[in-house]
Amino acid sequence: MSKSNVKILRLSTVIDKTGMSRSTIYDWINPKSPRYDPTFPKQRRLGLQSVGWIEAEIDEWILQRTQAIE
């Protein structure tokens, strides 16, 4: 993927894509949470009060999870 094709997803879209709740996603990215998932893509800071995730990383994570289930 070239850098010009990078798409940033906001939390609401990540929730829609994963089918998980806001609290679950924040648990997955919190190393202090018992539900921490080090494989879940890291959020990227977009501004002082905004973050997003790279769409390709979220898509790859979903693909890996579905393959692990099969």
N, C-alpha and C positions, 0 to 999 in steps of 0.2 A: 504494500500500500504506500503510495507516495504521500508526502506530508500535505500536499494540497487537497487530498481527499479525506483528511482527518475530520471526523465529526464528533463534537462534544455533546454528550447527553446530560441533561439535568436529572435530578433525583426522580421527578415524576415519571420520566421516560424509562429510567432504570427499573423503577417499581413495576411499570407496565410490562417491560421486556422479561423480567425475572419472575413476575407473579408473586413477589414477596412484599412484605410490609416495610414501611420506612424504618421501624425499630429493628427489624431483622437485618436489614442492610447495614444500619449503623452498628449493630452488634458484630456483624461479620468483619467490619473494618476497624474495630476497637480491640487492640491487643490485650486489654485488661478484661474483656468479656469472655465468659466461658464458651460462648458461641463464636468466638473469633475464627475466621477462615482466612489463613494466609494466602490462599490461592485466589481470593476474590480481588478483582482489579482495584488498584489504588485510585482514590479520587485526586483530581488535579485542581489546584487553586486557580480560579478565573479572575478573582478580584478580592477586595477586602472581605466581603461577606458572601462570596459565591464560590461554589465548587461544581465540578462536573466530572464525568467519566468518559474515556475514549470508547466510542461505539465498538470498534473492532475488538478491543480487549473484553468488553462485556459479551459480545457475540462469541468469542473464542471460549470464554469461561462457561457460557451456557452449553456450547457444543461439547466441551470436555465433561461437564456434569452429565449430560444425556448419554454420552458414550460410556461413562463409568457405570451407569445404571443398567445398561444393556447386557 
